[in-house]
Amino acid sequence: MLEEQNNETKRKYGWVDKWAKMTGERARIDAKVNNTYIIYEKDGKLVKEFPNGDIIPFNKNGES
């Protein structure tokens, strides 16, 4: 049973994983071009990632 959990997730529509990865990569490119940041969930918490690679926690009240 543990071996099954360690395998990659198999989805009914396999293209979804690839599409999600490409969307994230595109967001990073756009953030770099526009000198802004992206927000995503990492380890259950929202974070901001800046074009220079800095990752900081994101607070919902707008303060970083």
DSSP file (Angstrom, degrees, kcal/mol; ACC not computed):
  #  RESIDUE AA STRUCTURE BP1 BP2  ACC     N-H-->O    O-->H-N    N-H-->O    O-->H-N    TCO  KAPPA ALPHA  PHI   PSI    X-CA   Y-CA   Z-CA
    1    1 A M     >        0   0    0      0, 0.0     4,-1.3     0, 0.0     3,-0.3   0.000 360.0 360.0 360.0 -40.9    0.0    0.0    0.0
    2    2 A L  H  >  +     0   0    0      1,-0.2     4,-1.4     2,-0.2     3,-0.1   0.863 360.0  58.2 -63.0 -35.3    2.8    2.4    0.8
    3    3 A E  H  > S+     0   0    0      1,-0.2     4,-0.9     2,-0.2    -1,-0.2   0.883 102.8  53.9 -61.9 -37.5    4.4    1.8   -2.6
    4    4 A E  H  4 S+     0   0    0     -3,-0.3     3,-0.4     1,-0.2    -1,-0.2   0.871 106.2  52.3 -64.6 -36.6    1.1    3.0   -4.2
    5    5 A Q  H  < S+     0   0    0     -4,-1.3    -1,-0.2     1,-0.2    -2,-0.2   0.800 106.4  53.8 -70.4 -28.8    1.2    6.2   -2.3
    6    6 A N  H  < S+     0   0    0     -4,-1.4    -1,-0.2    -3,-0.2    -2,-0.2   0.678  90.6  93.5 -81.1 -17.9    4.8    7.0   -3.4
    7    7 A N  S  < S-     0   0    0     -4,-0.9     3,-0.1    -3,-0.4    -3,-0.0  -0.331  92.0 -87.7 -71.4 157.0    4.0    6.6   -7.1
    8    8 A E        -     0   0    0      1,-0.1     2,-0.2    -2,-0.0    -1,-0.1  -0.278  53.5 -94.6 -59.8 150.6    3.1    9.7   -9.2
    9    9 A T        -     0   0    0     -3,-0.1     2,-0.6     1,-0.0    -1,-0.1  -0.491  35.1-147.1 -69.4 133.9   -0.6   10.5   -9.2
   10   10 A K        -     0   0    0     -2,-0.2     2,-0.3    -3,-0.1    -1,-0.0  -0.913  17.0-166.6-103.7 120.1   -2.4    9.0  -12.1
   11   11 A R        -     0   0    0     -2,-0.6     3,-0.3     1,-0.1     4,-0.0  -0.704  31.9-123.6-104.1 157.2   -5.3   11.2  -13.3
   12   12 A K  S    S+     0   0    0      1,-0.3     2,-0.7    -2,-0.3    -1,-0.1   0.900 113.9  41.1 -62.3 -39.0   -8.0   10.2  -15.6
   13   13 A Y  S >  S-     0   0    0      1,-0.1     3,-1.8    -3,-0.0     4,-0.4  -0.857  74.5-173.2-112.1  94.4   -6.9   13.2  -17.8
   14   14 A G  T >> S+     0   0    0     -2,-0.7     4,-0.9    -3,-0.3     3,-0.6   0.707  76.2  70.9 -62.6 -23.4   -3.1   13.1  -17.7
   15   15 A W  H 3> S+     0   0    0      1,-0.2     4,-2.6     2,-0.2    -1,-0.3   0.691  81.5  75.6 -68.9 -16.9   -2.8   16.4  -19.6
   16   16 A V  H <> S+     0   0    0     -3,-1.8     4,-2.6     1,-0.2    -1,-0.2   0.912  93.9  49.1 -63.4 -43.5   -4.0   18.3  -16.5
   17   17 A D  H <> S+     0   0    0     -3,-0.6     4,-2.1    -4,-0.4    -1,-0.2   0.925 113.5  46.4 -61.7 -44.9   -0.7   17.9  -14.7
   18   18 A K  H  X S+     0   0    0     -4,-0.9     4,-2.3     1,-0.2    -2,-0.2   0.913 112.8  50.0 -63.7 -42.9    1.3   19.1  -17.7
   19   19 A W  H  X S+     0   0    0     -4,-2.6     4,-2.1     1,-0.2    -2,-0.2   0.903 110.1  50.2 -63.1 -42.6   -1.0   22.0  -18.2
   20   20 A A  H  X S+     0   0    0     -4,-2.6     4,-2.0     2,-0.2    -1,-0.2   0.904 111.0  49.0 -63.9 -41.7   -0.8   23.1  -14.6
   21   21 A K  H  X S+     0   0    0     -4,-2.1     4,-2.2     1,-0.2    -2,-0.2   0.919 111.4  48.9 -63.8 -44.0    3.0   22.9  -14.7
   22   22 A M  H  X S+     0   0    0     -4,-2.3     4,-2.2     1,-0.2    -1,-0.2   0.863 108.7  54.0 -65.1 -35.6    3.1   25.0  -17.9
   23   23 A T  H  X S+     0   0    0     -4,-2.1     4,-2.0     2,-0.2    -1,-0.2   0.910 109.0  48.3 -64.8 -42.4    0.8   27.6  -16.4
   24   24 A G  H  X S+     0   0    0     -4,-2.0     4,-1.9     2,-0.2    -2,-0.2   0.895 111.2  50.0 -64.6 -41.0    3.0   28.0  -13.3
   25   25 A E  H  X S+     0   0    0     -4,-2.2     4,-2.0     1,-0.2    -2,-0.2   0.901 110.3  50.4 -64.0 -40.4    6.1   28.4  -15.6
   26   26 A R  H  X S+     0   0    0     -4,-2.2     4,-2.6     1,-0.2    -2,-0.2   0.883 107.3  54.1 -65.1 -38.3    4.3   31.0  -17.7
   27   27 A A  H  X S+     0   0    0     -4,-2.0     4,-2.4     1,-0.2    -1,-0.2   0.898 108.0  50.2 -62.3 -40.8    3.3   32.9  -14.5
   28   28 A R  H  X S+     0   0    0     -4,-1.9     4,-2.1     2,-0.2    -2,-0.2   0.913 110.7  49.0 -63.8 -42.2    7.0   33.0  -13.4
   29   29 A I  H  X S+     0   0    0     -4,-2.0     4,-2.4     2,-0.2    -2,-0.2   0.935 112.3  48.0 -62.4 -46.9    8.0   34.3  -16.9
   30   30 A D  H  X S+     0   0    0     -4,-2.6     4,-2.4     1,-0.2    -2,-0.2   0.888 110.3  52.1 -62.1 -39.7    5.3   37.0  -16.8
   31   31 A A  H  <>S+     0   0    0     -4,-2.4     5,-2.4     2,-0.2     4,-0.5   0.893 110.5  48.4 -63.7 -39.7    6.3   38.1  -13.3
   32   32 A K  H ><5S+     0   0    0     -4,-2.1     3,-0.7     3,-0.2    -2,-0.2   0.924 112.8  47.2 -66.7 -44.0    9.9   38.4  -14.3
   33   33 A V  H 3<5S+     0   0    0     -4,-2.4    -2,-0.2     1,-0.2    -1,-0.2   0.892 119.9  38.7 -64.0 -40.7    9.0   40.5  -17.4
   34   34 A N  T 3<5S-     0   0    0     -4,-2.4    -1,-0.2    -5,-0.2    -2,-0.2   0.343 107.5-123.8 -94.5   6.2    6.7   42.8  -15.5
   35   35 A N  T < 5S+     0   0    0     -3,-0.7    -3,-0.2    -4,-0.5     2,-0.2   0.923  72.9 113.0  49.8  53.8    8.9   42.9  -12.3
   36   36 A T      < -     0   0    0     -5,-2.4     2,-0.3    -6,-0.1    -1,-0.2  -0.552  61.0-107.8-132.0-163.1    6.2   41.7  -10.1
   37   37 A Y        -     0   0    0     -2,-0.2     2,-0.3    13,-0.2    13,-0.2  -0.830  14.0-132.0-130.4 167.0    5.6   38.5   -8.0
   38   38 A I  E     -A   49   0A   0     11,-2.0    11,-2.7    -2,-0.3     2,-0.4  -0.893  14.8-145.2-117.2 153.9    3.4   35.4   -8.1
   39   39 A I  E     +A   48   0A   0     -2,-0.3     2,-0.3     9,-0.2     9,-0.2  -0.970  30.3 149.7-119.4 132.9    1.4   34.0   -5.2
   40   40 A Y  E     -A   47   0A   0      7,-1.8     7,-2.7    -2,-0.4     2,-0.5  -0.948  46.3 -92.3-152.0 171.4    1.0   30.3   -4.7
   41   41 A E  E     +A   46   0A   0     -2,-0.3     2,-0.4     5,-0.2     5,-0.2  -0.778  38.2 174.8 -94.7 129.8    0.5   27.7   -1.9
   42   42 A K  E >  S-A   45   0A   0      3,-3.2     3,-1.6    -2,-0.5    -2,-0.0  -0.985  71.8 -11.8-135.7 123.4    3.5   26.0   -0.5
   43   43 A D  T 3  S-     0   0    0     -2,-0.4     3,-0.1     1,-0.3    -1,-0.1   0.845 129.8 -53.8  55.5  37.0    3.3   23.6    2.4
   44   44 A G  T 3  S+     0   0    0      1,-0.2     2,-0.3     0, 0.0    -1,-0.3   0.503 121.6  94.7  81.5   4.2   -0.2   24.7    3.1
   45   45 A K  E <  S-A   42   0A   0     -3,-1.6    -3,-3.2    -5,-0.0     2,-0.3  -0.952  77.0-111.6-128.8 149.0    0.6   28.4    3.3
   46   46 A L  E     -A   41   0A   0     -2,-0.3    12,-2.4    12,-0.3     2,-0.3  -0.583  38.8-178.0 -77.6 138.5    0.4   31.2    0.7
   47   47 A V  E     -AB  40  57A   0     -7,-2.7    -7,-1.8    10,-0.3     2,-0.4  -0.944  24.0-132.0-134.0 155.9    3.8   32.6   -0.4
   48   48 A K  E     -AB  39  56A   0      8,-3.2     8,-2.1    -2,-0.3     2,-0.5  -0.914  18.2-161.6-104.0 134.5    5.0   35.4   -2.7
   49   49 A E  E     -AB  38  55A   0    -11,-2.7   -11,-2.0    -2,-0.4     6,-0.2  -0.977   7.6-156.0-118.6 122.2    7.8   34.5   -5.1
   50   50 A F    >   -     0   0    0      4,-2.7     3,-2.3    -2,-0.5   -13,-0.2  -0.528  31.0-106.8 -92.5 159.9    9.7   37.4   -6.6
   51   51 A P  T 3  S+     0   0    0      0, 0.0   -19,-0.1     0, 0.0    -1,-0.1   0.765 118.4  60.8 -58.3 -26.4   11.7   37.3   -9.9
   52   52 A N  T 3  S-     0   0    0      2,-0.1   -20,-0.0     1,-0.1    -3,-0.0   0.482 123.1-103.3 -81.4  -0.4   15.0   37.2   -8.1
   53   53 A G  S <  S+     0   0    0     -3,-2.3     2,-0.2     1,-0.3    -1,-0.1   0.318  73.0 143.7  99.1  -7.7   14.0   33.9   -6.4
   54   54 A D        -     0   0    0     -5,-0.1    -4,-2.7     1,-0.0     2,-0.5  -0.453  30.9-164.2 -66.7 135.6   13.1   35.3   -3.0
   55   55 A I  E     +B   49   0A   0     -6,-0.2    -6,-0.2    -2,-0.2    -1,-0.0  -0.988  13.2 170.9-124.7 122.1   10.1   33.6   -1.4
   56   56 A I  E     -B   48   0A   0     -8,-2.1    -8,-3.2    -2,-0.5     2,-0.0  -0.927  39.1 -93.9-128.6 153.8    8.3   35.2    1.6
   57   57 A P  E     -B   47   0A   0      0, 0.0     2,-0.5     0, 0.0   -10,-0.3  -0.338  37.3-134.4 -63.1 146.6    5.1   34.3    3.4
   58   58 A F        -     0   0    0    -12,-2.4     2,-0.4     2,-0.0   -12,-0.3  -0.918  12.8-156.8-107.4 125.1    2.0   36.1    2.2
   59   59 A N    >   -     0   0    0      4,-1.1     3,-2.0    -2,-0.5   -12,-0.0  -0.841  19.1-133.1 -98.9 137.1   -0.3   37.7    4.7
   60   60 A K  T 3  S+     0   0    0     -2,-0.4    -1,-0.1     1,-0.3     4,-0.1   0.720 102.6  67.2 -63.5 -21.2   -3.9   38.2    3.6
   61   61 A N  T 3  S-     0   0    0      2,-0.2    -1,-0.3     1,-0.1     3,-0.1   0.420 119.3-106.1 -81.5   5.0   -3.9   41.8    5.0
   62   62 A G  S <  S+     0   0    0     -3,-2.0     2,-0.3     1,-0.3    -2,-0.1   0.286  82.6 121.6  94.8 -10.4   -1.4   42.7    2.3
   63   63 A E              0   0    0      1,-0.1    -4,-1.1    -5,-0.0    -1,-0.3  -0.641 360.0 360.0 -87.4 144.3    1.6   43.0    4.6
   64   64 A S              0   0    0     -2,-0.3    -1,-0.1    -6,-0.1   -16,-0.1   0.405 360.0 360.0-107.2 360.0    4.6   40.8    3.8
